[in-house]
Amino acid sequence: MTELVGSALAWRVERAALSAWPAIETEEREGWLLRTSGGYTKRSNSANPQQLPKGDLTPIVVDCEAAYRQRGLPPVFRLTSILDGVERLDAMLVDRGYLALDPTRVLWRPFHAMQDLPRDRAPAGRIDMLPQDAWHSAHARITGAAPHPMERAILQRLPGEPLFACLWTDGDYRACAIGVQEDGLATTFSVATEPDYRRRGLARALLGHLLAIARERGAEGAHLNVVERNRAARQLYRSLGFHELYRYWYRVPADWPHT
């Protein structure tokens, strides 16, 4: 019974996570979600199987490959540990020459115990909720990444009333994050801290603030993703009460440019 409840929660979180980072186009084919956004980010340009056929997987895989190639995009498959039969699909993609990329943990934090929900304040800092464009500019400066027009288009599609949060200290914004709430679940993503200001508690203060707002808005809990290799972030999220719910990873063609 516990396993069934856990699986139901995981799939609910999975749906919310896909909604929180929406693709420009989504097409459903035989229980698979084919998401495309002009090639910007794997999450919004990948095939996401929600269920697998009992028989041969070749037709649906070939169909997905063709769909992405027709759009001038490499076929990318995003596999989750909660998908029934995922080992069969994963092995098939390996046989077809696909490589694994960016194994990621999906973390969950229920809000049944408010007393252990931190709402720290960074020294001499304040937390502001910015308009999307202002947040986008601050995020680009903090990360050092040039703004991408497709990112702006995706942010404009966020569900509910998204919170574009930044933490101000020492004369500028030094950390940022986004909070989205839908279906009683809070999603936090795009967490970044300026390199010279890391390990000072800024991200913790910012996330604690967003989690508290989500709880006040009636969310049952919060979830977020963290790449396995990011040990510092995993430690931070663990200190905020998050634990692993499930995992996902990508399978990309052997000629993928970022492997």
VEXGU-452912 format. One line per 8 residues: number of its first residue (from 1); their letters; for each residue x, y, z of N, C-alpha, C, O. Coordinates in steps of 0.02 Angstrom, whole numbers, always signed. Atoms other than C-alpha are relative to their C-alpha. Example, Ala and Ser with C-alpha at 12.3 -4.5 7.8 and 13.67 -1.06 7.14 Angstrom:
BEGIN
1> AS> +45,-59,+0,+615,-225,+390,+45,+60,+0,+97,+59,+33 | -42,-59,-3,+684,-53,+357,-39,+55,+37,-14,+110,+45
This chain:
BEGIN
1> MTELVGSA> +41,-60,+0,+0,+0,+0,+44,+63,+0,+30,+111,-36 | -45,-57,-2,+142,+119,+44,+32,+13,-68,+41,+70,-88 | -32,-6,+66,+224,+83,-124,-47,+32,-50,-26,+74,-90 | +49,-28,+46,+63,+124,-217,-9,+75,+13,-12,+115,-34 | +7,-71,-17,+43,+288,-123,+61,+39,-24,+54,+93,-52 | -61,-32,+22,+224,+331,-157,+3,+9,-75,+25,+61,-100 | +1,-4,+73,+204,+293,-342,-49,+53,-24,-34,+90,-71 | +49,-50,+18,+48,+400,-352,+27,+70,+11,+18,+114,-31
9> LAWRVERA> -30,-65,-14,+139,+546,-271,+54,+15,-51,+59,+72,-76 | -54,-11,+48,+288,+523,-386,-26,+21,-68,+1,+67,-99 | +28,-18,+64,+181,+530,-542,-34,+68,+3,-33,+105,-46 | +29,-67,-8,+89,+681,-475,+54,+53,-2,+45,+105,-34 | -57,-46,+2,+255,+767,-446,+29,+5,-70,+46,+59,-93 | -27,+0,+69,+315,+715,-619,-42,+44,-45,-15,+83,-84 | +43,-42,+42,+163,+796,-701,+9,+74,+17,+12,+116,-27 | -10,-69,-21,+187,+953,-598,+67,+28,-24,+72,+86,-44
17> ALSAWPAI> -67,-22,+21,+372,+960,-641,+1,+16,-75,+33,+65,-96 | +3,-14,+72,+337,+950,-828,-39,+64,-13,-22,+103,-57 | +39,-61,+8,+206,+1085,-811,+38,+62,+21,+30,+116,-7 | -37,-57,-26,+324,+1196,-713,+54,+25,-48,+76,+82,-44 | -46,-21,+53,+447,+1198,-859,-31,-19,-66,-11,-69,-97 | +40,+20,+58,+327,+1197,-1006,+38,+4,-65,+80,+48,-75 | -27,-2,+68,+377,+1158,-1183,-42,+47,-42,-101,+60,-27 | +38,-42,+46,+326,+1273,-1324,-53,-41,-36,-109,-18,-47
25> ETEEREGW> +47,+46,+31,+244,+1124,-1409,+3,-68,+35,+58,-92,+51 | +4,+67,-28,+186,+959,-1335,-48,-42,-40,-106,-23,-51 | +42,+46,+39,+119,+813,-1436,-2,-67,+36,+50,-93,+58 | +6,+65,-32,+52,+653,-1361,-7,-54,-53,-47,-49,-99 | +2,+57,+46,+85,+490,-1453,+3,-64,+40,+54,-81,+70 | +2,+66,-32,+31,+324,-1380,+25,+1,+72,+62,-43,+93 | -21,-5,-70,+57,+381,-1201,+68,+31,+11,+94,+29,+67 | -64,-35,-5,+218,+475,-1237,-12,+74,-12,-53,+93,-54
33> LLRTSGGY> +4,-72,+11,+238,+663,-1223,+63,+22,-37,+119,+16,-12 | -55,-25,+41,+346,+735,-1362,+2,+76,+7,-41,+111,-19 | -5,-71,-16,+403,+906,-1303,+55,+32,-43,+109,+5,-50 | -49,-35,+41,+491,+1032,-1416,-2,+75,+16,-55,+104,+27 | -7,-71,-13,+555,+1208,-1387,+60,+28,-37,+101,+64,-9 | -54,-27,+41,+674,+1247,-1528,+69,-22,+21,+118,+11,+3 | -65,+25,-19,+813,+1145,-1449,+27,+28,+66,+82,+10,+87 | -24,-30,-62,+826,+1248,-1288,-17,-44,+59,-76,-52,+75
41> TKRSNSAN> +1,+46,-57,+857,+1130,-1140,-27,-69,-20,-75,-75,-59 | +22,+69,+14,+839,+941,-1146,-70,-13,+28,-110,-49,-3 | +65,+13,-32,+689,+945,-1028,-57,+20,-46,-108,-16,-50 | +55,-23,+42,+584,+1044,-1151,+8,-22,-73,-28,+1,-117 | -11,+26,+68,+651,+951,-1305,+15,-75,+4,+66,-98,-20 | -11,+72,-9,+632,+767,-1261,-65,-38,-1,-118,-10,+12 | +57,+46,-3,+516,+619,-1274,-5,-27,+71,+43,-53,+98 | +11,+21,-69,+440,+578,-1104,-53,-55,+2,-112,-40,+2
49> PQQLPKGD> +49,+54,-3,+359,+406,-1097,-37,-2,+67,-6,-2,+120 | +42,+7,-59,+214,+395,-974,-21,-72,+11,-38,-92,+66 | +15,+71,-3,+179,+214,-1014,+31,-33,-60,+43,-1,-111 | -33,+37,+54,+256,+78,-1123,-47,-53,-27,-84,-84,+11 | +38,+56,+27,+172,-42,-1242,+28,-66,+23,+88,-70,+38 | -23,+65,-25,+183,-224,-1190,+44,-36,-50,+86,-77,-31 | -37,+34,+52,+255,-280,-1355,+65,+35,-19,+99,+65,+23 | -62,-28,+27,+397,-220,-1465,+0,+76,+8,-49,+110,-9
57> LTPIVVDC> -6,-73,-10,+458,-45,-1421,+27,+35,-62,+28,+97,-66 | -33,-30,+59,+541,-18,-1590,-44,+50,-36,-21,+105,-52 | +41,-48,+37,+392,+65,-1678,-6,+68,+33,+1,+119,-1 | +9,-65,-32,+365,+200,-1548,+66,+37,+5,+67,+99,-1 | -66,-33,-3,+552,+235,-1529,+18,+29,-68,+40,+86,-73 | -15,-24,+67,+576,+249,-1717,-45,+59,-18,-23,+107,-51 | +46,-55,+13,+422,+360,-1727,+23,+64,+35,+21,+118,+5 | -25,-58,-36,+493,+476,-1594,+63,+28,-32,+71,+89,-39
65> EAAYRQRG> -61,-22,+34,+662,+482,-1680,-16,+41,-62,+13,+93,-74 | +19,-35,+62,+580,+532,-1843,-32,+68,+15,-20,+116,-21 | +35,-62,-17,+472,+664,-1759,+50,+56,+17,+41,+113,-3 | -49,-52,-18,+624,+754,-1687,+45,+17,-59,+62,+75,-69 | -42,-14,+59,+730,+735,-1843,-37,+45,-49,-6,+89,-79 | +40,-43,+46,+589,+813,-1945,+0,+72,+23,-9,+118,-18 | -2,-68,-26,+599,+965,-1832,+72,+27,+3,+83,+81,+30 | -69,-22,-1,+787,+976,-1854,+33,-6,+68,+81,+28,+83
73> LPPVFRLT> -25,+9,-68,+817,+916,-1675,+25,-71,+10,-1,-117,-21 | -22,+69,-16,+915,+767,-1608,-52,-33,+44,-81,-1,+87 | +48,+35,-44,+803,+634,-1530,+30,-9,+69,+84,-39,+77 | -21,+7,-69,+819,+642,-1341,-56,-33,+39,-114,-14,+32 | +49,+36,-39,+731,+524,-1222,+13,+13,+74,+69,+6,+98 | -5,-12,-72,+697,+568,-1040,-35,-58,+35,-96,-66,+29 | +27,+60,-32,+673,+411,-935,-3,+10,+76,+42,+40,+105 | +8,-6,-73,+608,+403,-756,+0,-68,+32,-20,-118,+2
81> SILDGVER> -2,+63,-37,+634,+269,-625,-69,-25,+19,-76,-83,+38 | +67,+21,-19,+446,+265,-592,-39,-29,-59,-96,-51,-51 | +33,+27,+60,+403,+210,-770,+3,-76,+2,+58,-104,+5 | +2,+74,+0,+347,+28,-770,+33,-27,-63,+12,-11,-119 | -35,+29,+57,+466,-68,-882,+56,+44,-27,+79,+33,-83 | -50,-46,+25,+593,+73,-896,+66,-35,-17,+102,-13,-62 | -62,+35,+14,+737,-52,-892,+1,-28,-71,+52,-28,-104 | +6,+27,+68,+674,-129,-1054,+14,+54,-52,+50,+43,-100
89> LDAMLVDR> -10,-56,+46,+668,+40,-1141,+72,+24,+3,+102,+38,-49 | -68,-24,-8,+836,+93,-1071,+49,-46,-36,+94,-23,-71 | -44,+49,+33,+920,-67,-1132,-5,+5,-76,+44,-2,-112 | +10,-6,+72,+845,-44,-1305,+36,+62,-27,+67,+58,-80 | -33,-60,+23,+910,+133,-1319,+76,-8,+2,+111,+18,-42 | -71,+15,-2,+1083,+74,-1267,+20,-40,-62,+71,-25,-93 | -14,+40,+59,+1077,-55,-1406,-2,+42,-64,+32,+25,-113 | +4,-44,+59,+1032,+85,-1528,+54,+54,+2,+54,+99,-40
97> GYLALDPT> -57,-46,-1,+1188,+181,-1477,-9,+63,+42,+32,+108,+38 | +12,-60,-40,+1113,+307,-1356,+43,-1,+63,+57,-54,+91 | -42,-8,-59,+1219,+373,-1213,-41,+32,+57,-88,+70,+44 | +34,-29,-59,+1162,+417,-1035,+29,+68,+14,+89,+80,+7 | -22,-68,-15,+1170,+599,-984,-40,+28,+58,-101,+17,+63 | +30,-39,-55,+1133,+702,-828,-49,-39,+44,-107,-21,+48 | +43,+32,-49,+1064,+577,-702,-20,+50,+54,+22,+85,+81 | +28,-53,-43,+952,+681,-590,-46,-30,+53,-81,-79,+40
105> RVLWRPFH> +44,+21,-54,+863,+658,-424,-57,+50,+7,-47,+110,+7 | +58,-41,-14,+688,+723,-396,-13,-4,+75,-25,-59,+102 | +6,-3,-73,+671,+778,-215,-68,+27,+20,-98,+67,-15 | +66,-18,-25,+513,+800,-112,+6,+21,+73,+45,-7,+112 | +1,-23,-69,+477,+894,+48,-72,+16,+20,-100,+66,-4 | +69,-14,-22,+305,+882,+133,-1,+59,+49,+50,+74,+80 | +6,-57,-45,+240,+1029,+233,-40,-16,+63,-71,+28,+92 | +39,+18,-59,+162,+932,+376,+32,+25,+64,+0,+26,+117
113> AMQDLPRD> -34,-23,-61,+292,+998,+498,+29,+69,-12,+87,+76,-33 | -22,-68,+14,+303,+1186,+485,+56,+22,+47,+95,+66,+29 | -50,-24,-48,+413,+1202,+639,+71,-9,-24,+116,+25,-1 | -68,+10,+23,+563,+1135,+544,+11,+31,-69,+59,+14,-104 | -8,-34,+64,+537,+1245,+391,+38,+65,+10,+12,+111,+40 | -41,-59,-13,+678,+1372,+389,-23,+60,-41,-47,+52,-97 | +12,-62,+36,+649,+1552,+340,+55,+48,+19,+42,+102,+46 | -59,-38,-20,+823,+1617,+365,+4,+65,-40,-25,+72,-94
121> RAPAGRID> -16,-61,+37,+878,+1790,+316,+76,+6,-5,+112,-1,+44 | -72,-8,+9,+1047,+1816,+241,+23,+65,+32,-16,+113,+35 | -25,-61,-31,+1156,+1945,+328,-5,+59,-48,+18,+55,-105 | +4,-62,+39,+1118,+2121,+265,-32,-11,-69,-14,+22,-117 | +32,+14,+64,+1006,+2049,+128,-75,+9,+4,-104,+9,+58 | +73,-1,+3,+828,+2065,+71,-21,-41,-61,+16,-49,-108 | +27,+42,+53,+720,+1956,-40,-56,+38,-35,-103,+61,-4 | +49,-36,+41,+622,+2037,-182,-32,-47,-50,+1,-93,-75
129> MLPQDAWH> +34,+33,+55,+492,+1969,-302,-1,+48,-59,-32,+101,-56 | -10,-45,+56,+534,+2043,-471,-47,-16,-58,-72,-72,-63 | +33,+16,+64,+442,+2059,-637,+44,-48,-39,+105,-51,-28 | -36,+52,+36,+492,+1922,-757,+62,+28,-36,+116,-1,-31 | -56,-26,+39,+603,+2031,-868,+58,+21,+45,+116,+9,+29 | -53,-21,-47,+697,+2104,-719,+35,-61,+30,+96,-61,+37 | -30,+61,-26,+723,+1930,-646,+44,-32,-53,+99,-56,-38 | -38,+31,+55,+781,+1866,-815,+68,+33,-8,+118,-1,-18
137> SAHARITG> -63,-37,+6,+914,+2002,-824,+46,-15,+60,+106,-24,+51 | -40,+16,-60,+971,+1969,-644,+28,-70,-4,+86,-82,+13 | -22,+69,+6,+981,+1782,-677,+58,-6,-49,+106,-42,-36 | -53,+2,+50,+1087,+1810,-832,+66,+27,+29,+119,+0,+15 | -61,-28,-30,+1210,+1919,-735,+28,-47,+53,+89,-56,+56 | -22,+43,-54,+1218,+1800,-586,+34,-63,-27,+85,-85,-2 | -26,+62,+28,+1249,+1646,-694,+55,+11,-52,+93,-34,-68 | -48,-14,+52,+1355,+1732,-825,-20,-27,-68,+20,-28,-114
145> AAPHPMER> +25,+28,+62,+1247,+1654,-961,-41,+52,-38,-82,+87,-8 | +38,-48,+41,+1180,+1760,-1104,-74,-20,-1,-89,-79,-7 | +71,+15,+3,+990,+1773,-1102,-18,-35,-65,+5,-15,-118 | +22,+37,+59,+908,+1650,-1221,-73,+18,-14,-115,+14,+31 | +69,-20,+14,+749,+1708,-1311,-50,-55,+14,-107,-40,+33 | +46,+55,-13,+671,+1535,-1292,-14,-7,+75,-69,-26,+95 | +11,+1,-72,+696,+1543,-1104,-53,+50,+19,-97,+35,+60 | +51,-50,-14,+594,+1702,-1099,-69,-25,-20,-118,-15,+16
153> AILQRLPG> +65,+26,+24,+456,+1618,-1200,-27,-54,+47,-87,-57,+60 | +21,+53,-47,+454,+1469,-1080,-24,+31,+65,-76,+11,+92 | +19,-32,-63,+448,+1581,-926,-69,+33,-6,-106,+37,+43 | +65,-31,+10,+297,+1670,-1000,-57,-51,+3,-115,-32,+10 | +50,+53,-1,+206,+1502,-1002,-7,-34,+68,-45,-82,+75 | +3,+32,-65,+233,+1459,-819,-72,+3,+28,-106,+53,+20 | +68,+2,-26,+72,+1406,-732,-9,+41,+64,+40,+59,+97 | +15,-33,-63,-15,+1495,-589,+28,+70,+4,+30,+106,-46
161> EPLFACLW> -31,-65,-12,+66,+1649,-514,+72,-11,+21,+87,-13,+81 | -70,+16,-17,+253,+1615,-523,+33,+56,+40,+18,+115,+31 | -39,-46,-40,+370,+1698,-400,+71,+3,-27,+107,-47,-26 | -68,-10,+25,+528,+1769,-477,+39,+35,+56,+37,+96,+62 | -31,-25,-62,+634,+1790,-321,+75,+12,-9,+110,-26,-42 | -72,-16,-1,+804,+1873,-299,+18,+26,+69,-22,+59,+102 | -26,-24,-64,+909,+1908,-146,+51,+54,-12,+101,+44,-47 | -42,-59,+9,+990,+2079,-136,+48,+6,+59,+26,+4,+117
169> TDGDYRAC> -49,-14,-52,+1150,+2108,-39,+62,+31,-32,+77,+17,-90 | -61,-33,+26,+1308,+2214,-61,-12,+36,-65,+30,+34,-111 | +11,-45,+57,+1228,+2328,-188,-26,-31,-63,-29,+2,-115 | +27,+31,+61,+1156,+2201,-310,-34,-66,+19,-30,-89,+76 | +30,+66,-11,+1058,+2039,-329,+54,-52,-8,+90,-54,-58 | -53,+50,-1,+1170,+1892,-286,-25,-71,-5,+14,-117,-18 | +29,+67,+6,+1051,+1743,-288,-70,+6,-27,-103,+57,-17 | +67,-2,+30,+891,+1699,-379,-30,-70,-4,+6,-120,-1
177> AIGVQEDG> +36,+63,+7,+760,+1564,-396,-71,+16,-24,-93,+73,-21 | +69,-6,+21,+585,+1534,-464,-42,-49,+39,-22,-106,+51 | +48,+44,-34,+437,+1462,-370,-65,+0,-38,-92,+52,-56 | +63,+10,+35,+282,+1392,-455,-44,-45,+42,-19,-93,+72 | +46,+42,-38,+128,+1318,-373,-59,-19,-43,-91,+24,-74 | +56,+26,+40,-2,+1207,-457,-22,-67,+29,+19,-107,+50 | +27,+63,-25,-116,+1066,-402,+24,-15,+71,+35,-73,+89 | -19,+10,-69,-67,+1093,-221,+73,-17,+12,+93,-34,+68
185> LATTFSVA> -71,+16,-5,+118,+1064,-257,+42,+61,-20,+25,+96,-67 | -45,-56,+16,+259,+1192,-257,+62,-27,-34,+90,-78,-14 | -61,+18,+37,+403,+1181,-380,+50,+57,+5,+31,+115,-4 | -53,-50,-3,+567,+1273,-358,+55,-19,-49,+76,-77,-52 | -52,+15,+49,+696,+1287,-496,+38,+64,-19,+24,+118,+8 | -43,-55,+22,+824,+1399,-582,+34,+34,+60,+39,+95,+63 | -34,-26,-59,+915,+1418,-415,+73,+15,-19,+108,-29,-44 | -69,-18,+17,+1079,+1511,-439,+26,+52,+49,-12,+95,+74
193> TEPDYRRR> -34,-49,-43,+1204,+1608,-333,+62,+24,-35,+98,-16,-66 | -61,-28,+30,+1340,+1724,-394,+61,-36,+31,+63,-45,+91 | -56,+41,-25,+1505,+1628,-380,+34,+26,+63,+49,-12,+108 | -36,-28,-57,+1588,+1747,-256,-43,+1,+64,-17,+16,+118 | +45,-3,-58,+1436,+1736,-140,-26,-69,+19,-73,-75,+60 | +21,+67,-19,+1417,+1548,-130,+24,-19,+70,+73,+8,+95 | -16,+25,-67,+1422,+1455,+36,-6,+54,+54,+29,+53,+105 | +13,-52,-50,+1358,+1608,+129,-73,-4,+26,-94,+39,+65
201> GLARALLG> +68,+8,-23,+1180,+1546,+156,-52,+38,-40,-110,+40,-21 | +48,-40,+39,+1100,+1653,+20,-53,-45,-32,-113,-30,-29 | +49,+45,+32,+1020,+1509,-76,-46,-31,+52,-105,-39,+40 | +41,+28,-53,+960,+1432,+87,-54,+50,+23,-112,+31,+32 | +48,-51,-21,+879,+1596,+140,-54,+10,-53,-113,+16,-37 | +47,-11,+55,+798,+1618,-31,-49,-58,-6,-109,-47,-12 | +43,+58,+5,+731,+1441,-39,-46,-6,+60,-105,-23,+53 | +42,+3,-59,+669,+1445,+139,-58,+49,-5,-113,+34,+17
209> HLLAIARE> +52,-51,+10,+573,+1604,+97,-53,-25,-49,-113,-18,-35 | +48,+25,+50,+493,+1526,-58,-41,-58,+28,-101,-63,+14 | +36,+56,-29,+447,+1367,+37,-52,+24,+49,-108,-2,+51 | +48,-27,-49,+364,+1468,+175,-59,+32,-36,-116,+23,-14 | +55,-30,+38,+262,+1566,+47,-45,-54,-30,-106,-49,-28 | +39,+54,+29,+209,+1405,-38,-44,-33,+52,-103,-47,+39 | +39,+29,-54,+152,+1332,+127,-57,+46,+20,-113,+23,+32 | +52,-48,-17,+56,+1491,+167,-55,+2,-53,-113,+18,-38
217> RGAEGAHL> +48,+1,+55,-29,+1476,-3,-38,-66,-3,-80,-75,-48 | +37,+62,-4,-90,+1302,+43,+31,-60,-34,-3,-110,-43 | -33,+58,+32,+37,+1189,-43,+9,-56,+50,+22,-45,+110 | -11,+59,-42,+51,+1012,+25,+74,-15,+10,+93,-45,+59 | -71,+13,-3,+236,+1005,-10,+34,+30,-60,+2,+60,-103 | -39,-29,+55,+375,+1056,-128,+45,-53,-29,+65,-101,+4 | -47,+45,+33,+484,+967,-253,+48,+40,-43,+33,+96,-63 | -50,-30,+43,+639,+1008,-353,+45,-54,-27,+45,-111,-4
225> NVVERNRA> -47,+46,+32,+770,+926,-462,+71,+20,+15,+87,+79,+21 | -71,-15,-10,+956,+912,-430,+41,-53,-37,+30,-113,-29 | -44,+45,+36,+1087,+837,-544,+44,-37,+50,+69,-7,+98 | -35,+42,-50,+1176,+694,-454,+70,+27,+15,+92,+22,+73 | -69,-21,-11,+1349,+769,-476,+5,+64,+42,+59,+81,+65 | +0,-62,-38,+1298,+929,-385,-7,-14,+75,-62,-8,+103 | +3,+21,-70,+1342,+874,-209,-16,+58,+47,-51,+48,+97 | +13,-58,-44,+1337,+1049,-134,-75,+14,+2,-102,+28,+56
233> ARQLYRSL> +71,-13,+2,+1158,+1074,-192,-39,-55,+35,-88,-42,+70 | +35,+55,-34,+1106,+902,-132,+4,+7,+76,-44,-7,+111 | -8,-11,-72,+1175,+942,+41,-45,+57,+24,-76,+52,+77 | +44,-56,-17,+1082,+1108,+43,-72,-22,+4,-107,-7,+52 | +70,+20,+1,+917,+1029,-5,-16,-50,+56,-71,-49,+83 | +10,+46,-56,+939,+891,+123,-9,+38,+65,-49,+19,+108 | +6,-40,-61,+962,+1024,+257,-67,+36,+4,-88,+57,+58 | +66,-32,+2,+796,+1099,+202,-57,-50,+5,-115,-32,+0
241> GFHELYRY> +51,+50,-11,+706,+935,+230,-22,-40,-61,-71,-76,-57 | +18,+37,+60,+701,+865,+53,+30,-71,+2,+84,-82,+30 | -26,+67,+9,+721,+679,+17,-17,-25,-70,-62,+1,-102 | +8,+25,+68,+732,+579,-143,-67,-35,-9,-87,-77,+32 | +64,+32,+17,+567,+529,-224,+9,-48,-59,-16,-104,-57 | -16,+43,+57,+627,+460,-391,+57,+32,-40,+81,+85,-21 | -56,-25,+41,+760,+484,-525,-20,+2,-73,-66,-32,-95 | +7,+3,+74,+770,+523,-709,+68,+12,-31,+115,+37,+1
249> WYRVPADW> -62,-9,+38,+905,+527,-841,-19,+6,-73,-75,-9,-93 | +11,-8,+71,+922,+564,-1025,+40,-52,-39,+94,-72,-18 | -36,+39,+49,+970,+453,-1169,+5,+43,-63,-45,+64,-91 | -12,-44,+57,+1050,+553,-1310,+40,-37,-53,+73,-86,-37 | -39,+33,+53,+1125,+505,-1479,+74,+2,+14,+99,+46,+49 | -73,+4,-11,+1308,+455,-1483,+36,+63,-24,+90,+79,+1 | -32,-60,+26,+1347,+613,-1582,-24,+63,+36,-13,+119,+12 | +23,-58,-38,+1268,+726,-1450,+60,+44,+17,+111,+18,+40
257> PHT> -59,-42,-7,+1383,+878,-1438,+24,+14,+71,+79,+39,+80 | -19,-19,-68,+1384,+894,-1248,+20,-59,+43,+25,-51,+104 | -21,+58,-41,+1438,+720,-1192,+75,+0,+7,+103,-45,+40
